[in-house]
Structure formats: C-alpha cells, structure tokens
Amino acid sequence: MNYEEFKNEFVEALQERLYERGNEVSISVNTVEKMNETYEAITVTPEGSNIGMNMNLGVFAEAYENGVGFDEIVEQVTHKVEDHLSNMPTFDVQSLTDYEQMKDKISMEVVAADRNADLLAKVPHQEMEDMAVVYRFVVESDTTGRATILVTNELLDKMGVTPEQLHADALENAPELRPVVIKGMSEIMVDMMGADAAEMFGIDEFPRDEMMYVATVPDKISGAGVIAYQEFMDQAAERLGGDFFILPSSVHEVLLVKDDGSANFRDLKAMVEEVNATQVAPEEKLTDSVYHYDSKEHIFELAEKFEARQQAKEADLSSEKEDKGSVLGDLKAKKDEVAKQPKKDAVEKAAKVKGGEAL
C-alpha cells in the first residue's frame, strides 16, 4: 500500500486497538513544526484532555516499507501510547499562560537560522551570527526525559509579555535552571572509561595542556544553548586560558578549542562539515560554521570574521609604520639639507635674523 493508504489504515487500526484495551482517546493527524524538522504526526489525546502525544508517522511507514508487519507496528505503537498515558505528567493548563508562574522555567536553545526561517517567523528569537536563540519553558524534566513548550509569538501575546522582557528573564533564569557544564576531553574520557581504565591507558583527568573542551548542560539535551548565556564566553575563556574557537558539535553540545596559534579555523571547519555529514542526525545538526571568541575585546563572531578583523588590524599597523617611517624620513632629509648649506649662508641668515653684522 502507498503512504496515504498506510496512514488511513494505521490510524483506524490504532484507534480500534487502544479502544479494545479500554483507552478512551482521540487520534488525529497533524503537521508538526519543530526546530530542524517538520513531519506529519499521529496525535493521541486522552478524552477530556487538551494535551496529547505526537508520534512521527513517517517512521512507522518506513518500518512497514522495510518489511515490518503491519500488525506488529500497530502493537508496538499501542504499547508505546499506553506507557506514555500511564506516565503522562499532569499540567495545570491555566498556569501555562501565566508568565509569572512560567518565567523561572525559561531555557535557551540555539538553532540554525537559515534552516528554520519559516518557524522563526512565528517565535521570538535573537540572532547570533548564523544561528538564532529561541526559548522554551521546561515544564517537567527527570531521568526519563523532559516536557517543554516552545515559546511562540502567539503564546507570548497571550501572556502579555514583550520579546525583550522574555530575553532578559531568560538571561537571568536559564543558567540557574540549566547550568553550564564544561569538561575537558580527558575528563570526559575518564568518565566514560572509569578511573582505573583511564590510568591504565595513561590518561590524565586534568592535563595542563588540554586543548579541547565540551560545553553543555547537565542532561545534555539542547545544551548548545549555553553559548547564549550572558557570562558563558568569559567563563569559558577563563577555563581555557584565553581566546578559543567554538565548534557546533550538535544542538546538544559545543566543542571549545584553544586558540593558541596552532589551530587553523579552516581545518576545524572541514572537520565540523565532515562530522555533520556522516555522524549527526539531520534534526540534531546545528551549523557547519566555526566561531571564535576574542577574550580581550569580548567579541563572539564567525571565525572568518575574526580572521578578517585581525588582518585589517595588521594592515593598519603596517600602514602606521609606513607613515611614521615616511615622516622620519622627511625630517632626516631636511636635517641633511641644512647640514649641507655653506657656513657663510648660515652666518648671513643668522645676522639678518638678529639685525646685526657678520664678523
């Protein structure tokens, strides 16, 4: 059967299976717009509730095309829905539009601006080079996952809050709700392998010459948003000991690489592009860019902009030296010219100036 036939039969079969097991729910098919992806979803909502769960219909259709039996897919999804319904968090829907109750739940995320242009038109956001900072209310978060609400222009209007106020509150509250975690690669290796295994391989947890660090949040979900925190750049600069490059590993984390003169941003960019193309799921990709933080001038920018700025500075310094050299050269030429004048001329000039008589 084709996709449309599969969709219609699947919705009907799932509704019947859930009803047979005593689950009173309504099922609809909707287009879900998320950052980095848009998909057609089955939405299952318990009777009497206005909050349901979305499941990507394309995933089920693909499984069917790959040979998984239709009944098997229906059964698996039924179990998934029942598990979700039995563990579904309870929300006070009224509080979701009460900004005073929600503002301490604001988190910040970063996404690619170009790939999310349509959705960004509907949500408050701040530009950050070729990325955009967006906001979510973290309604619930535990070891099994988290429930969040993307802040839209419509929701913000209902709350009676300006985008400027939202951003200001996010800068204050997001670092408290989801604090920054910065770890060196060696420290991460020790965490993964265990202290004994790391010692066996000669891995020092805190080496002095650590070149690469990972920045994220405690649950490692959408942790790349830490780069939008107000004090993150200076905090990271202190940890790394100065300027650094930022590599967007994914929407969940970023890599920080010391800029001590040994790293070439073009090589780093090639690495980011390759990893994104081969190892990062499309919905988790951030950008292919490399960024730089100038810790002396406190400037975050695309790495190519930093390079252009440095080249312009060097050109200005070179021009200054040339100008100074030119002025000094002119002064020396005048001095030499005076020195070459006959003494008689010099004496006559002196006499005229003084109004006296040459001896």
N, C-alpha and C positions, 0 to 999 in steps of 0.2 A: 504493500500500500504506500501511497505517497505521503508527504508530510501532513497535508491538510486532513487526509483520511485518518492517519495515525492520531493526530491531535483530537479530532472529534470522538473517535472510539476510545481513546485513552481517558479523556475527561469523563465520559459516560461510565466506563468500567471502574474507574477510581471512585466515583461518586457512589456507585452501587456497592462496591466492596466495603467502603467506610460505613455506609448505612447498615449493611448486614451485621457489622460489628458494633452497632449501637452508637456510632459517631454522627451526631447531627451537625453537619457542616454545609456550607455553600461553596461551590467551586466555580471560579471564573478564569478567563484567560486574558491577561493584560500585558502591555508592553512596559517593561521595567527599564528605566534610565538610571544607570549607575555610572560613577566615575570610571572611565576607561572602557566601559562596555554597555551595550543596550541589547536586551534579549526579550523574547516572548516567554512569559512565565505563567504557570498554573498557580493561582492564588487560592489557598484553602483557608476559609474563615469560619470559626465556630459560630453557631447560631446565637444571636444576642450579643455578639461582639463586633467591634469595628476594627479589630486588629487581627490580621491573619499572617500566614507564612507564604513566601514566594519560592517557587522551585523552577529552575531553568528547564523549560520544555524541550529545548534543543538537545540537552544532554540525554534525555530519555529516548528521543527519536534516533539519536546517533547510536545508542546502545542497541536499539532494535535493528538498525541497518547493519550493525556489526555481528548480528546473529543471536543476540539475547532474546529469549522467548517473550512474547507479549505478556502472558500471564505472570511470568517471573518478574518482569518490570513492575507490573501493577502491584504485586505482592510486596516487593521491596519498598516501593513508594508508600504503600499503605502503612507499613511498619514505621517508616520514617515520619509520616504525618502523625501517627498515634503517639510516637515517642515525643514529638515536638509538643503536641497538645497536652500531654500529661506533665510536661516540664515548662510549659509556657509561662513566662513571668506575668504577673498581674500589673496592669498600669492604671493609674488614675488619669484617665484621658483629659480631664479638665486641667490637670497640672501641666500637661504638655504644651498648653498655650499660655501658661503663667510664667512670664520671663523671670520674675523674682525667684521662683522655685527652680527654674531650669538653668540660670546663668552660671551656677557653680558646677554644672555638668558639661560645660563647653570644652571641646577638644579641637585641635587644629590639625589639618592634613594638607599635604601638597600634592598636586596633580599636574600633568602636562596640560598647558593652556590650549595648544592647538588641537589636540585630540579630544578635548572636552568642551570645545567652543559652544556647542548648542546647549549643553547643560549649564555651563557657566552663565549663560544669559538669563538663567532662571534662579540663580543662587547668589547671595552676597559673597564677594571674594576680593582678595587683594592680589595684585600682580607682583611676581617675584622673578624677574628676568623672564625666561620662557616657561615658568611654572605659575600656578595660581594657588593661593592659600584659601581653603574652604573650611567650613565649620560644621561640627556635629555635636549633638547632645548625646552623651553616653548615658543611656537610661539604666542599663544594667551590665555588669561585667564580672565574670568569675572564671574559674578554670575551664569551664565548658565552652566559653565564648563570650560574646558581648552583644547587646542590643543597642543600636544607635539610630538617631534620626538626623538626616542631612538637613541643615538649615536652609530653607528656600526663601525667596523674596516674599512669597505668599505667607509663609509661616511668620516671618519677621513683621510683616504688616499687621497680622492678627495680634501679635504681641505688642504692637505699638512701639517698636524699638528701631533705631536707625542702624545702618550698617557700621557707622563709626563707633557707636556705643558697643555693638556686638564685638567688634575687633578689639576695642580697649579692654573689655571684660575678658575676652579670650586670652589676651596677653598676660593678664593677671592670674586667671584661673587654670588655664590649660597646663602650665608647668607644675601646678600643685596636684592636679588630677592625674596627669600622666607625665611624671618627671623624666628628665633626660637620663639615659644610661649610656656612658661612654666607656668602652673597653678596648684595650689593645688586642691585636690578633693573637698574641701569645697567651694572654689571659683567657681568651675565648677557646683556644686550643686546649688549655689546661682544664677548662670547664667541661669540654666535650670528652676528653680522654681520661680525665681523672689525674690527680696529682702524682700518683705512683707511676703511671704510664708516661706522663709528661717528663718526669725526672729521668726515666729510663732512656727516653729519646733526647735528653739534654735540652729540654725546652724550659726556659726561664719564664716564670709567670709575669714578671715585671722587668724586662730588659731595659737598659738605659737607652739603647739605640732603636727603640720601637719606631717603625716608620708608618705603620698603618693602624687605624683605629676604626671601630664600628660605633655608630651613634643610632640609638633607637629609644623605645620606651619599654617599661617592664614586661608588658605582654607581647611585645614585638609585632603588634598589629598596627599598620599605618603609622609606623614610627618615624618615617622620614619627615613628618610634620614638625619634628623638633627644630629643624633649621629655621622655622619661622618664629621660634621663641625669642623674646626680647634680648636675653642675655646669653643665648646659646653660643654665638660666634666667639665672643670674648672668653667664655667659659672653655670652649674647645681650644682656642688659641693658647690659653694658659696651660692646658693639659699637654698640648703638642709642642709648646715652646716657641710659638711664633706663627708665621703665615702658613696656610695649608690649602690644599685642593679638596673639593667635595665631589665625590663620585656617587651618583644616584644608583645605588645597587638595586633598589626596587622601591615601591611605595612604603615598604615596611622598615627600611633602614638605609643609611647612607654610610659610605666609607670616607674616612678622613686621612689624607696623605700629607705628610710634612713637605713643605716647600723649602727645602734646604739647598736648592740649586741642582739636585741630582735627578729630579723628576721632570720629564717633558710632558706638557699637557696634551700634546698630540698623541703621544703613545698611550696616555691614560684614556683619552677619548676613544682610541681604537679598541682598547680593552673593554670599555663600557659598551660600545656598539656590538662587539662580538658576544659578550655575556648576555646582553638583552636579546640578541637574535637567536641564541642557542639554549639559554638556561632559564630565562624569566618568562613566566606566563604572560600573555598579552594584557590581561586585566591587572597584573601587578607591576607592569612596566611604568617607570616614571618618565625619564627622558634619556636621550643619548648624549646629552651635554656634560661638560665638566665645568665646575665652578671654582672660584678662588676667593679666599678671604684675606685681605690686607689688614693685618693686625695693627699696624702703625697708624693707618688712616681710617681704619674701621669701615672698610668698603667690601661688600659682598657683590660679586659680579661674575659673568661668564668668564672663563679662563682666557678666551681670546681677547676680551675687552681689557683684562688685566695686562696681557702681553702688549697690546697696542698702547696702553697708558704708560707702561714702562719704557717702550720705545720712544714715545713722544717726550718723556722726561729726559731720556738720554740725548735726544736730538736737541732739546732746549739747552742742556748743559754744554753740549758741544758747540752750539751757536754762541753761548755766553763766553766760552773760552776763546772762540774766534774773535768775538767783539773786543774782549779785553786785550787779546794779542794785537789787534789792529790799533787800538788806542795807544798801547805801549810802544808800538812800532812808530806811530806818528810822533809821539813825544821824543823818542830816541832820534828820529830823523831831524827834528827841529834843533835838538841839542847839538847834534853833529854839525848842522849848518852854522850855528852860532860859533861853534869852536873853530870852524874853518875861516871865519871872517878875519881880514888883516887887522893887526893890533891898532894901526893908525885910525882905521874907520871906527873902531870901538872907542878909542880915546876921544875922537871928534864928537861922536854921538854923546859920550858922557859929558863933554864940555858944554855942548848945546843944551843938554838937559839941565845942567847946573847953572847955565848962564855965565860960565867962567871962561877962562882962556887956557888953551892947551899949552903945556910946558915942553 
